[in-house]
Amino acid sequence: MLRARWALPLAVGAGLGAALARRDPPRDSRDPRGEAAEGLLARLPVLPAVAAAGLPAPPGSVRTELSKYGLPGLAQLRSRESYVLCYDPRSRSALWVIEQLNRDTLTGTSDRAACDFHEDDSVHEYHRATNADYRGSGFDRGHLAAAANHRWSQQAMRDTFYLSNIAPQNPHLNQNAWNNLEKYCRSLAKHNKNVYVCTGPLFLPRMEADGKMYVKYQVIGKNNVAVPTHFFKVLILEKESGEIELRSYVMPNTPVDEKIPLERFLVPIESIERASGLLFVPNILRRTSNLKAITAGSKS
């Protein structure tokens, strides 16, 4: 359960059905798979939009002049065989990772023992996590896109071991309640046409003794890898009937009793959108009006 001192906004956002201009994300020019990598992007029905991600549009030639010496940073998308992620160079982890699960992705002969955690050399060395950052930290290297979701391809499973797809996670959480949530995602994939899973970190404010709200989080290693206060997981279920079902979960990055029903961690999608700076619902509603959101107490 989320503790009361953590502030996760639950108010329903205004205008969730408003159309959001769709931007096709650029292919990572450093991705050796080329068209194959583009294919996963094309198959995804929705990508989380980072709020206010667009550049302002100065008149005339001013835009060209402003970018004369390049722009210091843009959204860093990585498209791999098993997932697409948006990397956050400041936290040394991903803002979000989205993957597609179905009956086919869950079966295969891929061997986790043949995979090793490794640096993502497509990320600049200033902004990259290393295995040494995690060593002795007391945190697990927690997958965002889970390795067990991609048994269909050894390469797909190996891709989940890039440290850009990893975040510092409390060992008890990683090995118990969070693992149960990952297993639940796979069980849903066996009974639906597709399940799109978007996972990411949250850094939530908390009230301190002085009555003020602060965002505080630990960093580990010489690269100052940020330790999230919470994690979210948004599930977009494509039913065989054509209906779209939405389930959204938040868990604190602390030991969680694995006996607590997963339903207790369901939250309104608006709370994740507000806390993360991402948007899901407007993009989904561009694809369908047949959307059902499952919240705590709902009959699924």
Sine and cosine of phi, psi and omega as CSV:
sin_phi,cos_phi,sin_psi,cos_psi,sin_omega,cos_omega
0.00,0.00,0.54,-0.84,0.08,-1.00
-0.97,0.23,0.75,-0.66,0.01,-1.00
-0.97,0.24,0.51,-0.86,-0.13,-0.99
-0.89,0.46,-0.46,0.89,-0.06,-1.00
-0.95,0.33,-0.36,0.93,0.04,-1.00
-0.99,0.16,0.70,-0.71,-0.05,-1.00
-0.99,-0.14,0.98,-0.20,0.12,-0.99
-0.92,-0.38,0.95,-0.30,-0.11,-0.99
-0.89,0.45,0.75,-0.66,-0.06,-1.00
-0.91,-0.41,-0.02,1.00,-0.02,-1.00
-0.93,0.38,0.60,-0.80,0.02,-1.00
-0.96,0.29,0.80,-0.60,0.00,-1.00
-0.95,0.31,0.56,-0.83,0.01,-1.00
-0.97,0.23,0.61,-0.79,0.15,-0.99
0.93,0.37,0.64,0.77,-0.02,-1.00
-0.91,0.41,-0.40,0.92,-0.01,-1.00
-1.00,0.07,0.02,1.00,-0.03,-1.00
-0.90,0.45,0.63,-0.78,-0.01,-1.00
-0.92,0.38,0.67,-0.74,0.04,-1.00
-0.92,-0.40,0.81,-0.58,-0.03,-1.00
-0.85,0.52,0.80,-0.59,-0.08,-1.00
-1.00,0.07,0.78,-0.63,0.07,-1.00
-0.91,-0.41,0.79,-0.61,0.07,-1.00
-0.98,0.21,0.88,-0.48,-0.07,-1.00
-0.92,0.40,0.60,-0.80,-0.02,-1.00
-0.95,0.32,0.54,-0.84,0.08,-1.00
-0.96,0.28,0.65,-0.76,0.06,-1.00
-0.93,0.37,0.91,-0.42,-0.08,-1.00
-0.91,0.43,-0.29,0.96,0.00,-1.00
-1.00,-0.03,-0.01,1.00,-0.03,-1.00
-0.99,0.15,0.88,-0.48,-0.10,-1.00
-0.94,0.34,-0.19,0.98,-0.06,-1.00
-0.99,0.11,-0.19,0.98,0.09,-1.00
0.79,0.61,-0.90,-0.44,-0.09,-1.00
-0.89,0.46,-0.55,0.83,0.02,-1.00
-0.89,0.46,-0.64,0.77,0.03,-1.00
-0.92,0.39,-0.62,0.78,0.03,-1.00
-0.88,0.48,-0.53,0.85,-0.08,-1.00
-0.87,0.50,-0.64,0.77,0.00,-1.00
-0.91,0.42,-0.66,0.75,0.06,-1.00
-0.85,0.52,-0.65,0.76,-0.04,-1.00
-0.93,0.37,-0.48,0.88,-0.05,-1.00
-0.99,0.15,-0.37,0.93,-0.07,-1.00
-0.95,0.30,0.77,-0.63,-0.03,-1.00
-0.97,0.23,-0.34,0.94,-0.07,-1.00
-0.41,-0.91,0.70,-0.71,0.17,-0.99
-0.91,-0.41,0.65,-0.76,0.06,-1.00
-0.89,0.46,0.75,-0.66,0.03,-1.00
-1.00,-0.10,0.79,-0.61,0.09,-1.00
-0.97,0.25,0.82,-0.58,-0.06,-1.00
-0.84,0.54,0.68,-0.73,0.05,-1.00
0.82,0.58,0.64,0.76,-0.06,-1.00
-0.98,0.19,-0.33,0.94,-0.08,-1.00
-0.96,0.27,0.46,-0.89,0.08,-1.00
-0.98,0.19,0.53,-0.85,0.12,-0.99
-0.91,0.42,0.37,-0.93,-0.07,-1.00
-0.92,-0.40,1.00,0.05,0.05,-1.00
-0.91,0.41,0.43,-0.90,-0.05,-1.00
-0.95,0.30,0.49,-0.87,0.17,-0.98
0.84,0.55,-0.71,-0.70,-0.12,-0.99
-1.00,0.07,0.03,1.00,-0.06,-1.00
-0.89,0.47,-0.63,0.78,-0.02,-1.00
-0.86,0.51,-0.73,0.69,0.00,-1.00
-0.87,0.49,-0.66,0.75,-0.04,-1.00
-0.91,0.41,-0.64,0.77,-0.02,-1.00
-0.91,0.42,-0.51,0.86,-0.03,-1.00
-0.99,-0.15,0.31,0.95,-0.04,-1.00
-0.80,0.60,-0.66,0.75,-0.03,-1.00
-0.96,-0.29,0.41,0.91,0.04,-1.00
1.00,0.06,0.23,-0.97,0.05,-1.00
-0.96,-0.28,0.66,-0.75,-0.14,-0.99
-0.94,0.34,-0.28,0.96,0.01,-1.00
-0.07,-1.00,0.59,-0.81,0.10,-0.99
-0.67,-0.75,0.13,-0.99,0.04,-1.00
-0.84,0.54,0.76,-0.64,-0.04,-1.00
-0.98,-0.21,1.00,-0.06,0.02,-1.00
-1.00,-0.01,0.64,-0.77,0.11,-0.99
-0.80,-0.61,0.83,-0.55,0.02,-1.00
-0.94,-0.35,0.90,-0.43,-0.03,-1.00
-0.87,-0.50,0.05,-1.00,-0.13,-0.99
-0.88,0.47,-0.54,0.84,-0.11,-0.99
-0.95,-0.32,-0.18,0.98,-0.07,-1.00
-0.26,-0.96,0.20,-0.98,0.18,-0.98
-0.85,-0.52,0.69,-0.72,0.05,-1.00
-0.75,-0.66,0.38,-0.92,0.14,-0.99
-0.90,-0.43,0.89,-0.46,-0.14,-0.99
-1.00,0.02,0.62,-0.78,0.05,-1.00
-0.94,-0.34,0.98,-0.19,-0.08,-1.00
-0.90,0.43,-0.38,0.92,-0.02,-1.00
-0.96,0.28,-0.64,0.76,-0.02,-1.00
-1.00,0.03,-0.19,0.98,-0.06,-1.00
0.92,0.40,0.49,0.87,0.04,-1.00
-0.50,-0.87,-0.16,-0.99,-0.04,-1.00
-1.00,-0.04,0.53,-0.85,0.21,-0.98
-0.95,0.31,-0.67,0.75,0.05,-1.00
-0.37,-0.93,0.43,-0.90,0.10,-0.99
-0.72,-0.69,0.75,-0.66,0.00,-1.00
-0.84,-0.54,0.68,-0.74,-0.04,-1.00
-0.66,-0.75,0.38,-0.92,0.00,-1.00
-0.93,-0.36,0.84,-0.54,0.02,-1.00
-0.91,-0.42,0.66,-0.75,0.15,-0.99
-0.41,-0.91,-0.07,-1.00,-0.08,-1.00
-0.86,0.51,-0.56,0.83,-0.06,-1.00
-0.95,0.31,-0.60,0.80,-0.07,-1.00
-0.95,0.30,-0.34,0.94,-0.10,-0.99
-1.00,0.02,-0.14,0.99,-0.04,-1.00
-0.90,-0.43,0.55,-0.83,0.01,-1.00
0.44,-0.90,-0.07,-1.00,-0.09,-1.00
-0.93,-0.38,0.27,0.96,-0.02,-1.00
-0.87,0.50,0.60,-0.80,-0.09,-1.00
-0.90,-0.44,0.91,-0.41,0.01,-1.00
-0.88,0.47,-0.53,0.85,-0.02,-1.00
-0.90,0.44,-0.32,0.95,0.02,-1.00
-1.00,0.02,0.09,1.00,-0.04,-1.00
-0.93,-0.36,0.60,-0.80,0.06,-1.00
-0.78,-0.62,0.58,-0.81,0.12,-0.99
-0.91,0.41,0.72,-0.69,-0.04,-1.00
-0.54,-0.84,0.46,-0.89,0.02,-1.00
-0.89,0.46,0.47,-0.88,0.09,-1.00
-0.99,-0.10,0.98,-0.18,-0.08,-1.00
-0.98,0.22,0.02,1.00,0.16,-0.99
-0.99,0.15,-0.17,0.99,0.06,-1.00
-0.99,-0.12,0.67,-0.74,0.01,-1.00
-0.84,0.55,0.62,-0.79,-0.08,-1.00
-0.87,0.50,-0.43,0.90,0.06,-1.00
-0.91,0.41,-0.47,0.88,-0.20,-0.98
-0.90,-0.44,0.32,0.95,-0.16,-0.99
-0.94,-0.33,0.69,-0.73,0.14,-0.99
-0.99,0.15,0.46,-0.89,0.05,-1.00
-0.79,-0.61,0.29,-0.96,0.06,-1.00
-0.88,0.48,-0.54,0.84,0.00,-1.00
-0.89,0.45,-0.49,0.87,0.02,-1.00
-0.89,0.46,-0.54,0.84,-0.05,-1.00
-1.00,0.06,-0.39,0.92,-0.10,-0.99
-0.89,0.45,0.84,-0.55,0.02,-1.00
0.96,0.28,0.17,0.99,-0.06,-1.00
-0.99,0.16,-0.35,0.93,-0.09,-1.00
1.00,0.03,0.02,1.00,0.00,-1.00
-0.91,-0.42,0.56,-0.83,0.15,-0.99
-0.97,0.23,0.39,-0.92,0.19,-0.98
-1.00,0.08,1.00,-0.06,-0.13,-0.99
-1.00,0.06,0.84,-0.55,0.04,-1.00
-0.92,0.39,0.64,-0.76,0.21,-0.98
-1.00,0.04,-0.87,0.49,0.25,-0.97
-0.99,0.12,0.89,-0.46,-0.14,-0.99
-0.96,0.28,0.64,-0.77,0.00,-1.00
-0.87,0.49,-0.66,0.75,-0.07,-1.00
-0.92,0.38,-0.19,0.98,0.05,-1.00
-0.97,0.24,-0.18,0.98,-0.19,-0.98
-0.73,-0.68,0.84,0.54,0.04,-1.00
-0.97,0.26,-0.23,0.97,-0.10,-1.00
-0.93,0.36,-0.32,0.95,-0.08,-1.00
-0.48,-0.88,0.76,-0.65,0.04,-1.00
-0.89,0.45,-0.62,0.79,0.02,-1.00
-0.92,0.40,-0.66,0.76,0.02,-1.00
-0.88,0.48,-0.67,0.74,0.04,-1.00
-0.93,0.38,-0.66,0.75,0.00,-1.00
-0.87,0.49,-0.59,0.80,0.00,-1.00
-0.88,0.48,-0.47,0.88,-0.02,-1.00
-0.95,0.30,-0.14,0.99,-0.02,-1.00
-0.99,-0.10,0.05,1.00,0.19,-0.98
-0.88,0.48,0.68,-0.73,-0.01,-1.00
-0.93,0.38,-0.23,0.97,0.12,-0.99
-0.94,0.34,-0.32,0.95,0.05,-1.00
-0.99,-0.15,0.25,0.97,-0.11,-0.99
-0.84,-0.54,0.53,-0.85,0.12,-0.99
-0.65,-0.76,0.48,-0.88,0.04,-1.00
-0.90,0.44,0.84,-0.54,-0.08,-1.00
-0.76,-0.65,0.66,-0.75,0.06,-1.00
-0.82,0.58,0.78,-0.62,-0.08,-1.00
-0.84,0.54,-0.66,0.75,-0.01,-1.00
-0.90,0.43,-0.67,0.75,0.04,-1.00
-0.89,0.45,-0.75,0.66,-0.07,-1.00
-0.86,0.52,-0.65,0.76,-0.14,-0.99
-1.00,-0.02,-0.11,0.99,-0.07,-1.00
-0.79,-0.62,-1.00,-0.01,-0.13,-0.99
-0.89,0.46,-0.69,0.73,-0.01,-1.00
-0.92,0.40,-0.63,0.77,0.06,-1.00
-0.88,0.48,-0.62,0.78,0.05,-1.00
-0.90,0.44,-0.62,0.79,0.03,-1.00
-0.91,0.41,-0.64,0.76,0.05,-1.00
-0.89,0.45,-0.66,0.75,0.04,-1.00
-0.90,0.44,-0.61,0.79,0.02,-1.00
-0.90,0.44,-0.64,0.77,0.06,-1.00
-0.85,0.52,-0.68,0.73,-0.01,-1.00
-0.92,0.38,-0.59,0.81,0.03,-1.00
-0.91,0.41,-0.60,0.80,0.04,-1.00
-0.91,0.41,-0.56,0.83,-0.02,-1.00
-0.92,0.40,-0.39,0.92,0.00,-1.00
-0.98,0.22,-0.28,0.96,-0.11,-0.99
-0.85,-0.53,0.23,0.97,0.04,-1.00
-0.69,-0.73,0.29,-0.96,0.00,-1.00
-0.90,0.44,-0.76,0.65,0.07,-1.00
-0.53,-0.85,0.50,-0.86,0.18,-0.98
-0.80,-0.60,0.88,-0.47,0.07,-1.00
-0.99,-0.13,0.83,-0.55,-0.10,-1.00
-0.91,-0.42,0.85,-0.52,0.06,-1.00
-0.91,-0.42,0.83,-0.56,-0.09,-1.00
-0.79,-0.61,0.58,-0.81,0.04,-1.00
-0.22,-0.98,0.11,-0.99,0.01,-1.00
-1.00,0.02,0.38,-0.92,0.16,-0.99
-0.78,-0.63,0.54,-0.84,0.06,-1.00
-0.80,-0.60,1.00,-0.04,-0.18,-0.98
-0.99,-0.10,0.57,-0.82,0.06,-1.00
-0.95,0.31,0.44,-0.90,0.03,-1.00
-0.64,-0.77,0.60,-0.80,0.01,-1.00
-0.98,0.21,0.78,-0.62,0.03,-1.00
-0.99,-0.12,-0.03,-1.00,-0.10,-0.99
-0.88,0.48,-0.43,0.90,-0.02,-1.00
-0.99,0.12,0.07,1.00,0.03,-1.00
0.99,0.11,0.05,1.00,0.00,-1.00
-0.98,-0.20,0.41,-0.91,-0.01,-1.00
-1.00,-0.06,0.70,-0.71,0.02,-1.00
-0.70,-0.71,0.54,-0.84,0.21,-0.98
-0.98,-0.20,0.93,-0.36,-0.02,-1.00
-0.79,-0.62,0.69,-0.73,0.06,-1.00
-0.47,-0.88,0.47,-0.88,0.02,-1.00
-0.98,0.20,0.43,-0.90,0.20,-0.98
-0.82,-0.57,0.47,-0.88,-0.05,-1.00
-0.80,-0.60,0.48,-0.88,0.11,-0.99
0.96,0.27,0.15,-0.99,-0.02,-1.00
-0.93,0.37,-0.30,0.95,0.03,-1.00
-1.00,-0.07,0.09,1.00,0.07,-1.00
0.81,0.58,0.81,0.58,0.05,-1.00
-0.94,0.34,0.82,-0.58,-0.09,-1.00
-0.96,0.27,0.69,-0.73,0.05,-1.00
-0.99,-0.14,0.93,-0.37,-0.02,-1.00
-0.88,0.47,0.49,-0.87,0.12,-0.99
-0.99,0.17,-0.47,0.88,-0.03,-1.00
-0.53,-0.85,0.21,-0.98,0.13,-0.99
-0.78,-0.63,0.55,-0.84,0.11,-0.99
-0.89,-0.46,0.40,-0.91,0.11,-0.99
-0.59,-0.81,0.87,-0.50,0.01,-1.00
-0.94,-0.35,0.82,-0.58,-0.02,-1.00
-0.94,-0.34,0.80,-0.60,0.08,-1.00
-0.92,-0.39,0.95,-0.32,-0.08,-1.00
-0.99,-0.14,0.83,-0.56,0.15,-0.99
-1.00,-0.08,0.93,-0.36,0.01,-1.00
-0.98,0.19,0.41,-0.91,0.07,-1.00
-0.88,0.48,-0.46,0.89,0.00,-1.00
-0.96,0.27,-0.21,0.98,-0.06,-1.00
0.98,-0.18,-0.21,0.98,0.04,-1.00
-0.94,0.35,0.56,-0.83,0.09,-1.00
-0.94,-0.33,0.78,-0.62,0.01,-1.00
-0.89,-0.45,0.65,-0.76,-0.08,-1.00
-0.87,-0.50,0.79,-0.61,0.08,-1.00
-0.77,-0.64,0.72,-0.70,-0.05,-1.00
-0.71,-0.70,0.75,-0.66,-0.11,-0.99
-0.81,-0.59,0.53,-0.85,0.15,-0.99
-0.71,-0.70,0.73,-0.69,0.09,-1.00
-0.79,-0.61,0.61,-0.79,0.07,-1.00
-0.96,0.27,0.49,-0.87,0.00,-1.00
-1.00,0.09,0.86,0.51,-0.02,-1.00
-0.61,-0.79,0.20,-0.98,0.08,-1.00
-0.85,0.52,0.76,-0.65,-0.01,-1.00
-0.81,-0.58,0.75,-0.66,0.03,-1.00
-0.89,0.46,0.89,-0.45,-0.05,-1.00
-0.92,0.38,-0.18,0.98,0.02,-1.00
-0.99,0.14,-0.22,0.98,0.04,-1.00
-0.93,0.36,0.79,-0.61,-0.01,-1.00
-0.86,0.51,0.63,-0.78,-0.01,-1.00
-0.86,0.51,-0.46,0.89,0.01,-1.00
-0.84,0.54,-0.47,0.88,-0.03,-1.00
-0.93,0.37,-0.28,0.96,-0.02,-1.00
-0.98,-0.20,0.07,1.00,0.11,-0.99
-0.93,0.38,0.69,-0.72,0.06,-1.00
-0.72,-0.70,0.38,-0.92,0.11,-0.99
-0.87,0.49,0.65,-0.76,-0.02,-1.00
-0.86,0.51,-0.50,0.87,0.00,-1.00
-0.87,0.50,-0.55,0.84,-0.03,-1.00
-0.92,0.38,-0.61,0.79,0.05,-1.00
-0.94,0.34,-0.65,0.76,0.01,-1.00
-0.87,0.49,-0.69,0.72,-0.01,-1.00
-0.93,0.37,-0.65,0.76,-0.09,-1.00
-0.97,0.24,-0.51,0.86,-0.10,-1.00
-1.00,-0.10,-0.34,0.94,-0.12,-0.99
0.98,0.18,0.21,0.98,0.01,-1.00
-0.96,-0.27,0.30,-0.96,0.05,-1.00
-0.77,-0.64,0.74,-0.67,0.04,-1.00
-0.90,-0.45,-0.78,0.63,-0.18,-0.98
-0.87,0.49,-0.71,0.70,0.00,-1.00
-0.85,0.52,-0.61,0.80,0.01,-1.00
-0.93,0.36,-0.65,0.76,0.01,-1.00
-0.90,0.44,-0.65,0.76,-0.04,-1.00
-0.94,0.34,-0.26,0.97,0.14,-0.99
-0.96,0.29,-0.35,0.94,-0.02,-1.00
-0.99,-0.13,-0.52,0.86,-0.09,-1.00
-0.40,-0.92,0.46,-0.89,0.16,-0.99
-0.96,-0.27,-0.02,1.00,-0.05,-1.00
-1.00,-0.10,0.93,0.38,-0.11,-0.99
-0.91,-0.42,0.74,-0.67,0.05,-1.00
-0.83,-0.56,0.85,-0.53,0.01,-1.00
-0.99,-0.15,0.79,-0.62,0.01,-1.00
-0.99,-0.11,0.83,-0.55,0.04,-1.00
-0.83,-0.55,0.12,-0.99,-0.02,-1.00
-0.83,0.55,0.77,-0.63,-0.01,-1.00
1.00,-0.03,-0.15,0.99,0.02,-1.00
-0.95,0.31,0.45,-0.89,0.13,-0.99
-1.00,-0.05,0.93,-0.36,-0.04,-1.00
-0.99,0.13,0.00,0.00,0.00,0.00
